[in-house]
């Protein structure tokens, strides 16, 4: 792995052409063909998952697995369309209204999107999970030996210190924190007030002692700023949105200093466009600790994908970077 940036051919993603096709039998046929080729992994996980109950709680859709209680949102239109084509035994097992929270349990908690280690399925079959799960270490154009070394580098260890920036409702944070023991800690940043309520419920009901929730946005300063939030929580964005709202901010460097963290092993930046500002606020952390990084660089800013701006910044700190075909960034020193 001599080169600093792996030469994957990257295409930014601006929109979904499928959404522009009028509703018709042809569109349904296309959807079915897509699912047959890309959903085998998720369908297998839906068949295998053991669920102990569902319920509604103050507008949230909840599912239980053993002692774990997961609080999530409604089933999206995308998931509703997919649900129509599922096997009947899956539909009997998982009611439509809870389908969204169950798929989130699989694709966020069981297989955290931030960790670039692929579920054990062929890449094409992982497309039903998320883009993160199709751009992993196993999908790099490197030797098997190099993949093993990188996989071990990014595997979560019991005493790791992790920063999950843009933690959403907390499933991914809980999924990573279940591997932590002893001095291991996960600091989760989330600033969307509505999402924070859901994440707090998840942490309170699952006794995640290794997780510290920071109800602020990671930014370039601590002066607060106005972000835009989409009404659809899963499509939230910190740089443009439908609802403008003033939120408190902090820098990653100031949090690392105030918490007296002796190291930082891994940082996930997933804040849909505000990653550049977060990087400005973590220069000391990058210089001193060189944490492994995972950044979804496919969001467009000023007419081009985010990864084009992020890569040069990381290379100045000595990082080796890989960019997936959709734009995911995996970086390490």
C-alpha positions as CSV (number, residue, x, y, z in Angstrom):
1,X,0.0,0.0,0.0
2,X,2.6,2.5,-1.2
3,X,0.3,5.1,-2.8
4,X,-1.4,7.6,-0.5
5,X,-4.8,7.7,-2.2
6,X,-6.2,4.5,-3.7
7,X,-7.2,5.1,-7.4
8,X,-10.8,3.9,-7.3
9,X,-12.9,5.5,-10.0
10,X,-15.3,7.8,-8.0
11,X,-18.6,9.1,-9.2
12,X,-20.6,11.5,-6.9
13,X,-24.2,10.8,-6.4
14,X,-26.6,13.7,-6.9
15,X,-30.0,11.9,-7.0
16,X,-31.9,8.8,-7.7
17,X,-33.1,8.3,-11.3
18,X,-35.5,5.6,-10.2
19,X,-37.6,8.2,-8.3
20,X,-38.2,10.0,-11.6
21,X,-39.9,7.0,-13.2
22,X,-43.8,7.3,-13.0
23,X,-45.6,4.8,-10.9
24,X,-46.4,1.8,-13.1
25,X,-46.2,-2.0,-13.4
26,X,-42.9,-1.4,-15.2
27,X,-41.6,0.5,-12.2
28,X,-42.7,-2.3,-9.9
29,X,-41.0,-4.8,-12.1
30,X,-37.7,-2.8,-12.0
31,X,-37.9,-2.6,-8.2
32,X,-38.4,-6.4,-8.0
33,X,-35.4,-7.0,-10.3
34,X,-33.3,-4.6,-8.1
35,X,-34.3,-6.4,-4.9
36,X,-33.6,-9.9,-6.3
37,X,-30.0,-8.8,-7.0
38,X,-29.2,-6.5,-4.1
39,X,-31.3,-7.6,-1.1
40,X,-30.3,-11.3,-0.5
41,X,-28.1,-10.3,2.5
42,X,-30.8,-8.2,4.2
43,X,-33.5,-10.7,3.5
44,X,-31.4,-13.4,5.1
45,X,-30.8,-11.2,8.2
46,X,-34.6,-10.5,8.4
47,X,-35.2,-14.2,8.4
48,X,-32.6,-14.9,11.0
49,X,-33.4,-12.1,13.5
50,X,-35.2,-13.1,16.7
51,X,-37.6,-10.4,17.9
52,X,-39.3,-10.5,21.3
53,X,-41.9,-7.8,20.8
54,X,-43.1,-4.6,19.2
55,X,-44.9,-1.5,20.7
56,X,-45.6,2.2,20.2
57,X,-44.3,4.7,22.7
58,X,-45.0,8.4,22.4
59,X,-44.9,8.3,18.6
60,X,-41.9,6.0,18.4
61,X,-41.8,2.5,16.9
62,X,-40.1,0.1,19.2
63,X,-38.7,-3.4,19.0
64,X,-37.2,-5.7,21.6
65,X,-34.4,-8.3,21.3
66,X,-33.6,-10.0,24.5
67,X,-33.0,-7.2,27.1
68,X,-32.3,-4.7,24.4
69,X,-35.0,-2.1,23.5
70,X,-34.7,-0.2,20.3
71,X,-36.6,3.1,19.8
72,X,-36.9,4.3,16.2
73,X,-38.9,6.2,13.7
74,X,-41.6,5.4,11.1
75,X,-41.0,3.2,8.1
76,X,-39.9,5.3,5.2
77,X,-41.4,5.3,1.7
78,X,-38.4,3.4,0.4
79,X,-38.9,0.7,3.0
80,X,-42.6,0.6,2.3
81,X,-42.0,-0.1,-1.3
82,X,-39.5,-2.8,-0.6
83,X,-41.8,-4.4,2.0
84,X,-44.4,-5.1,-0.7
85,X,-42.0,-7.5,-2.4
86,X,-40.9,-9.5,0.7
87,X,-41.7,-13.1,1.4
88,X,-44.9,-13.6,3.3
89,X,-43.2,-15.3,6.3
90,X,-41.1,-12.1,6.8
91,X,-44.3,-9.9,6.7
92,X,-46.0,-12.1,9.3
93,X,-42.9,-11.9,11.5
94,X,-42.4,-8.1,11.1
95,X,-45.4,-5.7,10.7
96,X,-45.0,-2.9,8.2
97,X,-45.1,-0.2,10.7
98,X,-42.0,-1.7,12.5
99,X,-40.1,-2.7,9.4
100,X,-38.0,0.5,9.5
101,X,-36.8,0.1,13.0
102,X,-36.0,-3.6,12.4
103,X,-33.9,-2.8,9.3
104,X,-32.1,-0.1,11.3
105,X,-31.3,-2.7,14.0
106,X,-29.6,-4.8,11.4
107,X,-27.9,-2.1,9.3
108,X,-26.9,0.2,12.2
109,X,-26.7,-1.8,15.4
110,X,-25.6,-5.3,14.3
111,X,-23.5,-4.0,11.5
112,X,-22.5,-0.4,12.4
113,X,-22.2,1.7,9.2
114,X,-19.2,3.6,10.6
115,X,-17.0,0.5,10.9
116,X,-15.6,-0.3,7.4
117,X,-15.6,-4.0,7.9
118,X,-18.1,-5.8,5.6
119,X,-20.8,-8.3,6.7
120,X,-19.9,-11.7,5.3
121,X,-21.9,-11.4,2.0
122,X,-20.9,-10.6,-1.6
123,X,-20.7,-6.9,-2.2
124,X,-23.7,-6.9,-4.7
125,X,-25.9,-8.6,-2.1
126,X,-25.0,-6.0,0.5
127,X,-26.6,-3.2,-1.5
128,X,-29.8,-3.7,0.5
129,X,-28.0,-2.6,3.7
130,X,-26.5,0.9,2.9
131,X,-23.9,2.5,0.8
132,X,-21.5,2.3,3.7
133,X,-21.7,-1.5,3.7
134,X,-20.7,-1.7,0.0
135,X,-17.6,0.4,0.4
136,X,-15.5,-1.5,3.0
137,X,-12.0,-2.8,3.4
138,X,-13.0,-6.1,1.7
139,X,-14.0,-4.0,-1.4
140,X,-10.6,-2.3,-1.8
141,X,-8.2,-3.1,-4.7
142,X,-5.4,-4.4,-2.4
143,X,-3.9,-7.8,-1.6
144,X,-5.7,-10.2,0.8
145,X,-2.8,-9.7,3.3
146,X,-3.3,-6.0,3.2
147,X,-7.0,-6.4,3.8
148,X,-6.3,-8.6,6.8
149,X,-4.0,-5.9,8.3
150,X,-6.4,-3.1,7.7
151,X,-9.4,-5.1,9.0
152,X,-7.5,-5.7,12.3
153,X,-6.5,-2.0,12.4
154,X,-10.2,-0.9,12.2
155,X,-11.6,-3.7,14.3
156,X,-13.0,-2.2,17.6
157,X,-10.9,-3.3,20.6
158,X,-12.1,-3.4,24.2
159,X,-10.2,-0.3,25.4
160,X,-10.7,1.9,22.3
161,X,-11.8,5.5,22.5
162,X,-14.3,6.2,19.7
163,X,-15.9,9.5,18.5
164,X,-19.2,8.9,16.7
165,X,-19.9,12.3,15.2
166,X,-23.5,12.4,13.9
167,X,-24.7,9.5,16.0
168,X,-28.3,9.8,14.8
169,X,-30.7,7.7,17.1
170,X,-27.8,5.8,18.6
171,X,-28.1,2.3,17.1
172,X,-24.6,2.6,15.6
173,X,-23.1,4.0,18.8
174,X,-24.6,1.1,20.8
175,X,-23.4,-1.4,18.2
176,X,-19.8,-0.2,18.5
177,X,-20.0,0.2,22.3
178,X,-21.0,-3.4,22.8
179,X,-17.3,-4.3,22.0
180,X,-15.9,-1.9,24.7
181,X,-14.8,-2.9,28.1
182,X,-12.7,-1.4,30.9
183,X,-11.3,2.0,29.8
184,X,-13.1,1.9,26.5
185,X,-15.3,4.9,25.7
186,X,-17.5,6.1,23.0
187,X,-18.4,9.8,22.8
188,X,-21.5,10.4,20.6
189,X,-22.2,13.8,19.1
190,X,-25.8,14.6,17.9
191,X,-27.4,18.1,17.7
192,X,-30.8,17.5,16.1
193,X,-33.2,18.2,19.0
194,X,-35.8,15.7,17.8
195,X,-33.3,13.0,17.1
196,X,-31.6,13.6,20.5
197,X,-34.9,12.7,22.2
198,X,-34.9,9.3,20.5
199,X,-31.2,8.7,21.1
200,X,-31.6,9.5,24.8
201,X,-34.4,7.0,25.1
202,X,-32.2,4.3,23.5
203,X,-29.3,5.0,25.8
204,X,-31.5,5.2,29.0
205,X,-33.2,2.0,28.3
206,X,-30.2,0.0,27.4
207,X,-27.8,1.0,30.2
208,X,-24.9,1.9,27.9
209,X,-22.3,3.0,30.5
210,X,-19.5,3.2,27.9
211,X,-21.3,5.9,25.9
212,X,-21.2,9.6,26.6
213,X,-23.8,11.7,24.7
214,X,-22.7,15.2,23.7
215,X,-25.9,17.2,22.6
216,X,-23.9,19.5,20.4
217,X,-22.7,19.7,16.8
218,X,-19.1,19.2,16.1
219,X,-18.0,22.4,14.3
220,X,-15.0,24.6,13.8
221,X,-15.8,26.7,16.9
222,X,-18.0,26.7,20.0
223,X,-20.0,29.8,19.2
224,X,-23.2,28.0,18.0
225,X,-24.6,28.2,14.5
226,X,-27.8,27.7,12.5
227,X,-28.2,24.4,10.7
228,X,-30.9,23.1,8.5
229,X,-32.8,19.9,9.4
230,X,-35.0,18.0,6.9
231,X,-38.4,16.9,8.2
232,X,-37.4,13.4,7.1
233,X,-34.9,12.5,9.8
234,X,-33.1,9.9,7.8
235,X,-32.3,12.5,5.2
236,X,-31.1,15.1,7.7
237,X,-28.4,17.6,6.7
238,X,-26.3,20.1,8.6
239,X,-25.6,22.3,5.6
240,X,-29.0,22.7,4.0
241,X,-32.5,21.7,5.0
242,X,-36.1,22.6,5.3
243,X,-36.1,23.8,9.0
244,X,-33.4,26.3,10.1
245,X,-32.5,26.0,13.8
246,X,-29.9,27.5,16.1
247,X,-27.9,24.7,17.8
248,X,-25.0,24.7,20.3
249,X,-21.6,23.7,18.8
250,X,-18.3,22.5,20.1
251,X,-15.0,21.4,18.6
252,X,-13.7,17.9,18.7
253,X,-10.4,19.2,20.0
254,X,-12.0,21.0,22.9
255,X,-14.0,17.9,23.9
256,X,-10.9,15.7,23.7
257,X,-9.2,18.2,26.0
258,X,-12.0,18.7,28.5
259,X,-12.6,15.0,28.8
260,X,-8.8,14.5,29.2
261,X,-8.8,11.6,26.6
262,X,-5.4,9.9,26.6
263,X,-6.0,8.8,23.0
264,X,-8.5,8.7,20.2
265,X,-8.6,5.5,18.2
266,X,-11.4,5.9,15.7
267,X,-13.6,8.8,14.5
268,X,-16.7,8.5,12.4
269,X,-17.7,11.8,10.8
270,X,-21.2,11.4,9.3
271,X,-22.8,14.8,9.4
272,X,-24.0,15.1,5.8
273,X,-21.9,18.0,4.6
274,X,-20.5,19.6,7.7
275,X,-17.5,17.3,7.8
276,X,-15.1,20.0,6.6
277,X,-16.0,22.3,9.5
278,X,-15.7,19.4,12.0
279,X,-12.2,18.6,10.6
280,X,-11.2,22.3,11.2
281,X,-12.1,21.8,14.8
282,X,-10.1,18.6,15.3
283,X,-6.6,19.6,14.0
284,X,-4.9,18.8,17.3
285,X,-6.6,15.4,17.5
286,X,-5.4,14.6,14.0
287,X,-1.9,15.7,14.7
288,X,-1.5,14.1,18.1
289,X,-3.5,10.9,17.9
290,X,-3.9,10.1,14.2
291,X,-7.2,8.2,14.7
292,X,-8.6,5.9,12.0
293,X,-11.3,7.8,10.1
294,X,-14.5,6.9,8.3
295,X,-16.3,9.7,6.4
296,X,-19.2,9.3,3.8
297,X,-17.8,11.8,1.2
298,X,-20.6,11.5,-1.3
299,X,-22.6,14.6,-0.2
300,X,-22.4,17.4,-2.7
301,X,-21.2,20.9,-1.6
302,X,-20.7,23.7,-4.1
303,X,-21.2,21.5,-7.1
304,X,-18.8,18.7,-6.3
305,X,-18.6,15.7,-3.9
306,X,-17.3,16.3,-0.4
307,X,-14.4,13.8,-0.7
308,X,-12.6,16.0,-3.2
309,X,-12.1,18.6,-0.4
310,X,-11.5,16.2,2.4
311,X,-8.7,14.1,0.9
312,X,-6.2,16.9,0.6
313,X,-6.8,18.0,4.2
314,X,-6.2,14.5,5.5
315,X,-3.1,13.9,3.4
316,X,-1.5,17.0,5.0
317,X,-1.7,15.1,8.3
318,X,0.1,12.1,6.8
319,X,-3.0,10.0,6.2
320,X,-3.3,7.2,3.6
321,X,-6.8,7.5,2.1
322,X,-9.1,5.3,0.2
323,X,-12.2,6.6,-1.6
324,X,-14.9,4.2,-2.7
325,X,-16.8,4.4,-6.0
326,X,-19.7,6.3,-4.3
327,X,-17.3,8.5,-2.3
328,X,-16.8,6.8,1.1
329,X,-13.5,7.8,2.7
330,X,-11.5,5.4,4.8
331,X,-8.3,6.9,6.2
332,X,-5.5,5.8,8.5
333,X,-1.8,6.6,9.3
